[in-house]
Amino acid sequence: VELPHAAAGQCPAGGAGVQWQPAICNIIGYPEHEASYVQKQQMHELRGNVFSLGFEESFSSIQKSMLAQNTPEFQKQLHDICAEANPDKSVKIHAGSFNSINPGRIDAQMIYHTIAQFRSVSHGLVTEWQKLATVVPSGNGGHVFGALTARFLSGVPGPTIISCNANDFFEKLINHGILEMPKSDSAVHQPSVSMIIEYPNNMERLFRLAFGPERTSEIMSDFSSWKTVQLSSDEQSMLRFWLNLHAVRVTGEEELIAMREYFRETGKLICPHTANALCAWMKIESKFPHTHALICETASAWKFLASTAAALSEAENIWQEYESL
C-alpha cells in the first residue's frame, strides 16, 4: 500500500525498520499536545508505507486503548484509523502492536546488546566475560528482557543491573521479592518519565525465563488483577543468582546532574534513561570490583526536552529548573 508522507511520531525506530518493506503498513500514533516539534520532525524522511497520526488523547490514554494484541477489535480500531486518514486507500489490517511493548523492538534490543558485548571484548575493553556488567534502565521491562536475553545469546555470565526511577518496581521485585503495580503516578513527573511498569507483557517474558510457564501464569493472573505477589525465597534466588539481576533506585535530580556532568566532560548529550543507568552503576560498582560496565544509550535526549534544557542550563538548582520547564 502506497500511503502519503505525513508528520512524524514518537517512535521513529519502528518506522525506519519497515520502511519500503512490501505488504507492511506502519502506523504511528502520538499525542499531538505532548509531542515536541523535534519529535514530530524525527521521521520526515520516512515515506511510502510509514505514516503517523496525532491523537487528542494523552500518551497514557493511547497506550491503554492500543495495547499489543491481535484481536478483531484491535484490528478494527487500526482499520478505522487508516480509513479516516486515507479514505481513498483500501488497507486490510492483519496485526498490530503499540510502542515498546511489541516483540519487534525487543528483538532489536537483544541484537544491539549482544553486539555491544562482543565489541567490548574485541576492542580490548574487557578480557573476561564475567567481568562485564550490563546496566539497563527499567523501562517497561522490555529493555531488561532484551539485555538479559543477549547474555544467553552471547554466553556472557556477568551481572545485569536494573536502574529505577521514582517507580521502584524492580527495586522491590529484586531486593524484596515483592511484585505489585505502582500505586502512584510519581514516576510520570520524573525526567525519565517512560520508565513505568504498567503493562505486564514484558514482565511475563522475564518470569517465564526464571519460573517456567505454569508459575508465571499464576503470578501474572494476580499481578494483572492488581494484587500484591510475594515471591518465595527460592524464586528470589532465581532472579538474584541464576539470572544475576540487581536493582538500584535513582532520583530525578541525580539523573539531571549526571546528564549535565557527562555533557560538560564529553560534549555529548545522554537521555535521562541513560543517565539513570549511569547513576545506578556509580552507586553499585563497589560491589563488583575490577568489573567494566556496559551502558547502551536507549533514547534521544531530545525526546525529553525539559530534562535536556535543565541539564544544559547554568541554573544552580537543576531540579527547580526542570520543574519550572
C-alpha positions in Angstrom: 0.0 0.0 0.0 1.5 3.4 -1.0 0.5 5.8 1.7 1.1 9.6 1.6 4.0 11.0 3.6 2.9 12.5 6.9 4.4 14.2 10.0 6.5 12.1 12.5 5.5 10.5 15.7 7.0 9.2 19.0 8.9 6.1 17.8 10.8 6.5 14.6 12.9 3.3 15.0 9.9 1.1 14.2 9.1 3.1 11.1 12.7 3.0 9.9 12.8 -0.7 10.3 9.9 -1.4 8.0 10.2 1.5 5.6 9.6 0.4 2.0 9.0 -3.3 3.0 6.3 -4.9 0.9 2.9 -5.7 2.4 3.6 -3.8 5.6 1.8 -0.6 6.7 3.3 1.1 9.7 1.0 3.5 11.6 2.5 5.6 14.4 0.1 7.2 16.8 1.4 10.0 19.0 -0.2 12.6 21.4 -0.5 15.8 19.5 -0.3 18.1 22.5 2.6 16.2 24.3 5.0 15.6 21.3 7.6 18.2 20.7 8.4 19.8 17.4 11.6 17.8 17.3 9.8 14.6 17.9 7.3 15.3 15.1 10.2 16.1 12.7 12.2 13.0 13.5 10.6 10.9 10.8 10.1 13.4 8.0 12.4 11.2 5.9 10.2 8.1 6.3 7.9 7.7 3.4 5.9 5.1 1.5 4.3 2.6 3.9 5.0 4.6 7.0 2.8 7.4 8.3 1.8 8.8 11.7 -1.3 10.3 13.2 -1.7 12.8 16.0 -4.2 12.0 18.7 -6.0 14.4 21.0 -5.7 11.9 23.9 -2.7 11.8 26.2 0.1 9.3 25.8 -1.1 7.1 28.6 -4.6 7.1 27.2 -3.3 5.9 23.8 -1.4 3.1 25.4 -4.4 1.9 27.3 -6.5 1.8 24.1 -3.8 0.3 21.8 -2.1 -2.5 23.7 -0.1 -5.0 21.9 -2.5 -7.6 20.7 -4.1 -9.1 17.6 -7.8 -9.3 18.5 -10.6 -8.5 15.9 -11.5 -5.4 18.0 -7.9 -4.1 17.8 -7.7 -4.8 14.1 -10.9 -2.9 13.5 -9.6 0.0 15.5 -6.5 0.3 13.4 -8.6 -0.2 10.2 -10.8 2.7 11.2 -7.7 4.9 11.8 -6.4 4.1 8.4 -9.7 4.6 6.7 -10.2 8.0 8.3 -6.6 9.2 7.4 -6.7 7.8 3.9 -10.3 7.5 2.7 -9.2 6.7 -0.9 -7.0 3.8 0.2 -8.0 0.2 1.0 -6.0 -1.2 3.8 -6.5 -4.6 5.4 -5.2 -4.9 9.0 -3.7 -8.2 10.0 -1.9 -7.4 13.2 -0.7 -4.5 15.3 1.2 -3.6 18.4 2.0 -0.4 20.2 5.2 1.3 21.3 7.9 -0.7 23.2 5.5 -3.5 24.3 5.8 -5.2 20.9 8.3 -8.1 20.4 9.9 -6.4 17.3 11.5 -3.8 19.5 12.7 -6.4 22.0 14.4 -8.3 19.1 16.3 -5.1 18.3 17.3 -4.7 21.9 18.7 -8.2 22.1 20.7 -7.6 19.0 22.4 -4.3 20.0 23.2 -5.6 23.5 24.7 -8.7 22.0 26.8 -6.7 19.5 27.9 -4.3 22.3 29.1 -7.2 24.4 31.1 -8.7 21.6 32.6 -5.3 20.7 33.6 -4.8 24.3 35.8 -7.9 24.1 37.0 -7.4 20.5 38.1 -3.8 21.3 40.0 -5.0 24.3 37.9 -3.1 26.8 37.3 -6.2 28.8 39.2 -9.5 28.7 36.9 -11.7 30.7 33.1 -12.1 30.0 32.3 -12.4 33.7 33.9 -9.0 34.3 31.3 -7.2 32.1 28.2 -5.8 33.9 25.3 -4.7 31.8 23.4 -1.8 33.2 19.9 -1.0 31.8 17.1 1.4 32.8 13.9 -0.4 33.8 11.7 1.0 31.1 8.6 -1.2 30.9 10.6 -4.3 31.4 11.3 -4.9 27.7 14.8 -3.4 27.9 15.6 -5.7 30.8 14.4 -8.7 28.9 16.3 -7.7 25.8 19.6 -7.2 27.7 19.1 -10.4 29.7 18.4 -12.5 26.5 21.5 -11.0 25.0 23.5 -12.6 27.8 22.1 -16.0 26.8 22.8 -15.4 23.1 26.4 -14.3 23.7 27.2 -16.6 26.7 28.1 -13.7 28.9 27.5 -14.7 32.5 28.0 -11.4 34.2 25.6 -9.3 36.3 22.7 -7.3 34.9 21.9 -4.1 36.9 18.5 -2.6 36.5 18.1 1.1 37.3 14.8 2.5 38.6 13.4 6.0 39.0 10.6 7.0 41.4 8.8 3.9 40.2 10.7 1.4 42.3 9.0 -1.6 40.8 12.2 -3.6 40.0 13.9 -2.5 43.2 11.1 -4.1 45.2 11.0 -7.1 43.0 14.7 -8.0 43.0 15.7 -6.8 46.5 12.5 -7.7 48.5 10.6 -10.2 46.3 7.5 -8.0 46.2 5.6 -7.7 42.9 3.0 -5.1 42.7 1.6 -2.4 40.4 2.8 1.2 41.2 0.3 2.9 43.5 1.0 6.4 42.4 1.9 8.4 39.3 5.0 10.0 40.8 7.2 8.4 38.1 5.3 10.2 35.4 6.8 13.5 36.7 10.4 12.3 36.6 12.9 13.2 33.9 13.0 9.5 32.9 9.2 9.6 32.5 8.6 6.4 30.4 10.4 4.1 32.9 7.0 3.0 34.1 5.7 -0.6 34.6 2.0 -0.7 33.9 1.5 -3.3 31.2 2.7 -6.9 32.1 3.7 -8.3 28.6 7.4 -7.9 29.1 7.3 -9.0 32.7 5.7 -12.2 31.6 8.6 -12.9 29.3 11.1 -12.3 32.0 9.2 -14.5 34.5 9.0 -17.4 32.0 12.8 -17.4 31.9 13.0 -17.7 35.7 9.9 -19.7 36.8 8.5 -21.5 33.8 5.1 -21.1 32.2 2.8 -22.6 34.9 4.1 -20.5 37.8 4.3 -17.5 35.5 0.6 -17.8 34.7 -0.2 -17.8 38.4 1.9 -14.7 39.0 0.6 -12.8 36.1 -3.0 -13.6 37.0 -2.6 -11.9 40.4 -0.4 -9.1 39.0 -2.9 -8.2 36.3 -5.6 -8.1 39.0 -3.6 -5.5 40.9 -2.8 -8.0 43.7 0.5 -7.9 45.5 2.6 -11.0 45.0 5.3 -12.1 47.4 7.8 -14.4 45.8 9.2 -17.3 47.7 12.9 -17.3 48.8 13.7 -19.8 46.0 12.1 -17.6 43.4 14.0 -14.6 44.7 17.2 -16.7 44.4 16.4 -17.5 40.8 16.2 -13.8 40.0 19.3 -12.7 42.0 21.6 -15.6 41.5 20.6 -17.6 38.4 19.6 -14.6 36.3 22.1 -12.5 38.2 19.8 -9.5 38.4 20.4 -6.4 40.7 18.3 -3.3 41.1 19.2 0.3 42.1 16.9 3.3 42.6 18.0 6.7 41.3 16.3 10.1 42.0 15.3 12.5 39.2 17.7 15.1 40.5 20.6 12.6 40.3 19.6 11.9 36.6 19.7 15.6 35.7 23.0 16.2 37.4 24.5 13.1 35.6 23.3 14.5 32.2 24.9 17.9 32.9 28.2 16.5 34.2 28.5 14.0 31.3 27.9 16.8 28.8 30.5 19.0 30.4 33.0 16.2 30.4 32.5 14.8 27.0 30.4 17.3 25.0 27.8 14.5 24.4 24.2 14.6 25.5 22.7 11.5 27.0 19.0 10.9 27.7 17.6 10.6 31.3 17.2 6.8 30.9 20.9 6.5 30.1 21.8 8.9 32.9 19.7 6.8 35.3 21.7 3.7 34.4 24.9 5.6 34.8 24.0 6.8 38.3 22.9 3.2 39.2 26.3 1.9 38.2 28.1 4.5 40.2 26.1 3.5 43.3 26.7 -0.2 43.0 30.1 -0.6 41.2 31.9 -1.1 44.5 30.1 -4.5 44.8 31.7 -5.6 41.5 35.4 -4.8 41.8 37.5 -5.0 38.6 34.4 -5.1 36.5 33.6 -2.9 33.5 30.1 -1.6 32.9 28.3 -1.7 29.5 25.6 1.0 29.2 23.8 1.3 25.9 22.0 4.6 25.3 18.3 4.0 25.0 16.8 7.1 23.5 17.4 10.5 22.0 18.0 13.2 24.6 15.7 15.5 22.6 12.8 13.2 23.4 12.9 14.7 26.9 13.1 18.5 26.2 12.6 19.7 29.8 15.3 17.4 31.1 17.7 18.3 28.3 17.1 22.0 28.8 17.7 21.8 32.5 20.9 19.8 32.0 22.2 22.3 29.5 21.3 25.3 31.7 23.6 27.0 34.2 20.8 27.0 36.9 22.2 26.4 40.4 19.1 24.4 41.4 18.8 22.0 38.5 15.6 20.3 39.9 13.8 23.6 40.3 14.8 24.5 36.7 13.4 21.2 35.5 10.1 21.6 37.3 9.8 25.1 36.0 10.4 24.0 32.4 
